[in-house]
Amino acid sequence: MDGQTRIITLKNGYHVWTRQVGTGAIPVLLLHGGPGATHEYMEALAEYLPLDRVRLYFYDQLGSYHSDQPTDAGLWTIERFRDEVNEVRQVLGLERFILFGQSWGGLLAIEYALHYPEQLMGVVISNMVASIQAYVRHLNALRAELPVSMQEEMTEYEAAEQFTHPRYLEIMDVLYRRHLCRLDAWPAAVSRSLARINMDVYGTMQGPNEFLVTGTFKDWDRWDDLASIQVPALLMVGAHDTMDPADVIEMGRRIPGSETVVCPDGSHIAMWDDPGHYFPPLEAFIIRRAEAEA
């Protein structure tokens, strides 16, 4: 992915990696998922969005592959990551910009919109709901769609904390191919991003995998605060997502003037397995927000 790389030194002394792609007038800062994944699976945005109209700022959050990877677990908090985003925004000189967050990045986008709305032209919350409790409720519903024997096996392996057992990973692969990425062959960018996930960060905050939440962010809940998001918002979700589309639709009812898109063929990374329904409304939202600023 061609572009201009910039290493940013944070106030805590650690370094994070960023790359600008595109030469357009509309700045879009991208927050990847995980926590602890990388920007790489988001490279689809550079393929589908008009780079003569937008400037995409990819960045690996602290702990992620291209950035510093400290071992201090005290760094892995929602508040610190939220404030890191604002540091990155300041160093990049983004005074009015669109913030795009996917999955965990969508959680951060919600937090940023609540705490730092002044610089936002708009916010895109992709494949994320307003509480971890809602996320877990939907995960359990998806797990319940498996054959009973597979559900029982999962429970046994989890009770024994055998998260790397080959049979457990086989069952997880079934769920991932239904709800994480529905393509027969996963794109190389997706595979790289997942292979490079920092399990110290991910395990601390999320847990051992996408379908078992035991980490420190399990009590996060912003349902009652959504009405306080006063910047224009676009909410996006896949019909087969690990996030419940009904919850995302409800978020759209609660955030004033927001727009909601459900990608009928998409999963958790609908940008890859349903791009035809994902990118046209995303591009339209970005362009409308820029025109409203002009």
C-alpha positions, 0 to 999 in steps of 0.5 A, spaced: 500 500 500 503 506 497 503 512 501 507 516 506 509 513 513 510 517 519 512 515 526 509 519 531 512 519 538 506 519 544 507 523 550 508 517 554 515 516 549 512 510 545 511 510 538 506 509 533 506 507 526 501 511 521 501 512 513 497 517 509 494 514 503 490 518 498 491 526 496 484 528 497 481 534 501 477 530 506 481 527 512 479 520 514 482 517 520 482 510 521 481 506 527 482 498 527 479 493 531 482 488 536 484 490 540 491 489 538 490 487 531 493 491 525 491 496 520 492 491 514 485 488 514 482 495 513 486 496 506 480 495 502 478 502 504 484 504 499 481 500 494 474 502 494 474 509 496 476 515 491 483 517 493 483 523 489 477 526 494 480 523 501 486 522 505 486 516 509 490 515 515 491 508 517 495 507 524 497 501 528 495 503 535 500 502 541 501 495 542 499 493 534 504 490 529 508 496 526 507 500 533 511 499 539 509 493 543 510 494 550 509 489 556 505 494 561 498 491 561 496 498 565 497 501 558 491 497 555 485 501 557 479 504 553 481 511 556 488 511 554 487 508 547 481 514 546 486 519 548 492 516 544 487 517 538 487 524 540 494 525 540 495 522 533 490 527 531 493 533 533 500 530 531 497 529 524 494 536 524 487 534 523 483 540 525 476 537 522 476 530 520 472 524 519 473 518 524 472 511 522 472 506 527 471 498 526 469 493 531 474 495 537 475 501 533 468 503 533 468 502 540 473 508 540 470 512 535 464 512 540 468 514 546 472 519 542 465 522 539 463 523 546 469 526 549 472 530 543 467 532 538 470 539 536 474 536 531 469 531 528 466 532 521 463 526 522 464 519 525 463 512 522 461 506 527 462 500 523 461 493 526 460 495 533 454 495 538 453 500 544 455 495 550 459 489 551 453 486 554 449 486 548 455 484 544 456 477 548 448 476 548 448 476 540 455 471 541 451 467 545 445 466 540 450 465 534 453 459 538 447 456 540 446 455 532 451 450 532 449 443 533 448 441 540 454 437 540 459 442 538 456 447 543 458 442 549 465 441 546 466 448 546 464 449 553 468 443 555 474 446 552 473 453 555 472 450 562 479 447 561 482 453 558 484 449 552 483 455 547 488 452 542 486 445 542 485 443 535 478 441 535 476 447 539 480 451 533 476 447 528 469 449 531 471 456 532 473 456 524 466 454 523 463 460 527 469 465 524 467 463 517 459 464 518 460 471 522 467 474 521 469 473 514 464 469 509 469 469 503 471 462 501 478 464 501 480 470 506 484 476 503 491 476 504 490 483 508 485 479 513 490 473 514 496 478 516 492 482 520 489 476 524 496 473 524 499 479 527 494 480 533 498 482 539 494 477 544 497 480 550 493 486 548 487 482 546 487 477 551 487 483 557 481 487 554 477 482 550 479 474 552 481 468 548 477 469 542 472 473 538 466 468 541 468 468 549 469 475 552 473 475 559 477 481 559 477 488 562 472 491 557 467 487 559 463 492 563 463 497 557 456 500 556 454 507 552 447 506 551 445 511 555 450 516 552 448 515 545 443 521 545 449 525 547 453 524 540 451 530 536 456 529 530 453 526 524 454 519 524 454 513 520 452 506 523 454 500 519 453 492 520 453 486 517 447 482 517 451 476 519 455 480 523 458 478 530 454 484 532 446 484 532 444 488 527 438 490 531 442 493 536 445 497 531 439 499 528 437 501 535 443 505 536 441 509 530 434 511 533 438 514 539 444 518 536 440 524 533 440 524 525 444 518 524 444 514 518 444 506 519 446 501 513 445 493 514 449 490 509 445 484 507 451 479 505 456 481 510 459 479 516 463 482 521 468 485 516 463 486 511 468 491 507 471 485 504 465 480 504 459 485 502 463 491 499 457 492 494 453 494 499 458 497 504 462 502 500 457 506 496 453 509 502 460 510 506 463 514 500 456 518 500 456 519 507 464 522 507 462 526 501 456 529 504 460 531 510 465 534 506 460 538 502 456 540 508 463 543 511 465 547 505 
